[in-house]
Amino acid sequence: MKKLLVTTTLLPALAFAVSIEDYIDTSKCEQIIDKQLYKICYSYKNKGPLSGWVKLDGNNVNTSRDIKKRPKFYNEKTIPLKYRTKYKDYTGTGHLYNRAHFIVADADFDYNIKALNKAYTMANIIPQSAKVNQKTWTKVERYGRTLAQKLGYINSISIAEYLEPNNQIKNGIVIPTNLYRIYFNNAANFEKCFMYKNELNIDYKNDKLKEHEIDCCLIKINR
């Protein structure tokens, strides 16, 4: 496997300052779910996350520790019942859309069973194209863990864009149209953004991470 190279742009420290607020308008979150290690901006209308953010510690990711037995997915009881997604809502959809971790992957928190359990809330789950989930999105997740190791830590933001509200699985769960991942580390003057279309038919065999990189200004909030 080829190693992913981490490059940084040398900019004046005072001129480089990225924040969560550059990408997420929390006033649009119908509920912010605090999982202590990360946060989820949840949408009642879409029955899924609009966005979320986490700081990955380079000392914890990609370690020799590997928890073999995975936790069970659980319903997020802090969400009102009528807006809550359930494990069974995804039953029978796996050949098209997976029950996919979004804000954090299980491999992000694979250093501690209590931390890992926090990744398995259904509030962290989206209907993601099976091929995207298993073949392409994994590359950007892996890249984030590599960045955390190289830079000491990395801030990760995930954003789901819902452009087709009638495109749903069971229980009225809307399927995201586009998925975004942002990485930044102000101390290292580092910022990169990626976009994936949540499509069923993709050429995953020829897919490359760099083909998904976009100008971060395209998704920053205009303030």
N, C-alpha and C positions, 0 to 999 in steps of 0.2 A: 504494500500500500504506500502510495506517495505521501510524504509529509506535507501538511498544509503550511505554507509560509506566512508568517505574521509580519506585515510591514507597517511602519508608522510614518506619519508626515511630521516633520519637525516644524512646529509653529510656536510663536511666542506663548508662553504659558498663560499669560493673562488674557490672551485673545481666544483661547480654546476652553470653552466651558459648556458642556452639554448637560442637560438635565432631563428628567422624566417628563417634565412639563413641556418640553419642546415637542413631544410626540403624543402626549395623552392629555386630553381635556377631561379631568375627573368629574366635571359637572355633568357629563354625559353618562356617567356610570350610575345605573339605577341602584347598584349596591357594590360597595368595595369590600371584598372578602379578604380578611387579613389572616394568612396562614403562618404568620410569624417569620418564616423564611422567605416568603414571597407574597405578593398581593395580586388579586384578580379584580379587574373592573368588569362587573357582570351586567348582562343585558337581559331584562325580563322579556322583552319583545322577541328576542332571538333565542332565548333559553340557552345561552352560552356566553362565553367570555368575549367582550369587545377587545380587551387588551389585558396586559399584566406585566409585572416587572419583577426581576430577581437580581441579586448580586451573587455571582458564582465565585467562590473562593478557590484559588488555584491549589491550595493545600488539600482540598477535599475531592476535587474531580479527578478522574482517571487514575485513581489510586489502585493499589494491589487488592484492596478490599472489594469483594464482589458478593452481594447478598443474593444467594441463589433462589430462595423462596420469596416470590413477590407478594406484596399485600393484595388484598381484595379491593376492588373499586367500591367506594361508598358514596351514598347520597349526601349532599351538603345540606345539613339540617338548618343552617343559618339562613338559607334562602326560603322564602314563603313557598308552601307546598305547590301552589298552582304554577309557579315559575321554575320549579326544580326539575332537573333532568335525573333520570334513573338509569341504572345499569341495564335494565331490561329494554329500555327504549331503543337500544342499538342491536338487540337480538335479531339475527337474520339479515343484517345489512353489511356484514363483514366482507362479502365478495365485491362490494362497491365502495362502501365507506367504513373505515375503521373507527373504533372507539380510541381516539388518538390524544395523547398528552400534548398540551399546547404551550402553556407558559413555562413549565418545567418538564423535562423528560425524567423517566425513572433513573437513567444513568447520571443525571445531574446530582441526585441525592443518594447515590449508591454507597455512601460512606457510613450511614447510620440508619437503623431500622425506623426510628422515630421520624427522622427527616424524610426517609423514603415514603413512609405512610402518608405524609402531607401531599405528595405528588399524585395520590390516587383518589382525591376527591373528584366527583363528577363535574364540579365547577371548573376544573382544569381540562376538561375533555371537550373536543369538537368532533363533528363528523368530517374526517379527512379522507380524501381519496386514498384507497388502499395502496396504490402505486406511489403516490406522493409520500404517504406516511412511512412506507417500508423501504423505499428506494432513494428518494431525493431529499426530503426534509431532514432525514437523519444526517445528511452531510453538513447542513448548517448548524444543527445541534452539536455535532462533533466538533465543528470549527469553534464554537463558543467555548467548549471545554478546553480546547487547545489554547485559545486566547487567554483563558483564566490562568493556565499553567505558565504561559510565556510572560504575561504581564503582572502576575500576582493575583489579579482578580479581573472580572469583566462584568459590567452592567448589561443585562439583557432585557430587551423589551419585545414583547410579541403583540401584534395587532391583527385582528380579524376584520375583514371588510365584507359586509353583507349587502350585496347589490341585488339579489334575487330573493325577496322575502317569501315567495311561494315555493321555493325549492327546499323541501323539508324531508326529514325522516319522521319516524313516529313521535307522537306527543308534541307536535308543532315545533320541533327543533330545527332551526334554519341552518342550512349548509353554507358555510362561508364561501365567498367567491374568490377572494384573494387573501393570502397570508403574508405577513411582514415580520421580519426579525431584524432588530437593531442591536448593535453592540457598541459600547463606548467605554473608554477609560480616560478620564481627563488628565490623570497624572502622566499618562503615556502619550497624550495628544492623539488618541485613537478613536475613530468612529467609522463604522461601516454599516450599510443597510442592504437588505436582501428582500426580494419579492418572489412568491411562488403562486401560480394559479392553481386553485384546488380542483383540478380537472381529472376525470377518470382515465382518459386515454393520453398518455404521455410517453415520450421516447426516453425512458429512464436509462436505457443502456448507453446512450450518448450524452447523458446529462452531466454538466459540470457546474460546480459551485459558482465559479466566476460569472457564468451566464445569468445568474440570478441577482448579481449585485446591481444596485441602482443608486442614483444620486439621492442622498439623504434629504435634500431640500424638497424633494417631490412629496415627501410624507410628513414633513414637519408642519406643525400647526402655525398658521399665520396669526401673529399677535400684534 
